[in-house]
Amino acid sequence: MSIWLIPAVILIVLVMATIKRVPAYEVFVEGSKEGIQIAVSLLPFLLGMMVSIAIFQASGAMDAVLSLVKPLTSLFAVPEQILPLALIRPISGTAALSVTTELIRTFGPDSFIGQLASVMQGSTDTTLYIITVYFGAVGIRRMGDALKVGLLADLVGIIASIVIVIILFG
């Protein structure tokens, strides 16, 4: 059934457009033009975010933050190998996926670290990326509360993933 779902949705849209006498192809082309314009307008925000991430990593700031957090996480028996993922996940999904892949390759998918990395990857989001791109696309300049709530949600997701993996696989 799933193989027919997308063609069925497309067919329903085309039939409804025909019934309502909407020029489906022209509307599709117009929407595509708008999509390209939005993508082009997002490029400066994406570029700024990518440069910021590169500077954060290359400057040693990430290592400094990790060294400050390690004593706290060692109290709760959280493996230090997972800390880079916890730190980078709110910033960049691609970088976080790379860290997760490396952790799974190094420790195995069934290891505690591999399971924790997988759950953490699915329990948090790329808050800074989302705020930069989406708020920038619609011209919102004041994003302080959204940033605070988003980072708090990431922290809750990280803590919840640690607790759940310890309970289930610990």
ZIZIZI-V605318 format. One line per field, one symbol per residue. ss: DSSP state (@ for helix, = for strand, . for the rest). Layout:
ss = ???
This chain:
ss = .@@@@@@@@@@@@@@@@@@....@@@@@@@@@@@@@@@@@@@@@@@@@@@@@@@@@@@..@@@@@@@@@@@@@@@....@@@@@@@@@....@@@@@@@@@@@@@@@....@@@@@@@@@@@@...@@@@@@@@@@@@.....@@@@@@@@@@@@@@@@@@@@@@@@@@.
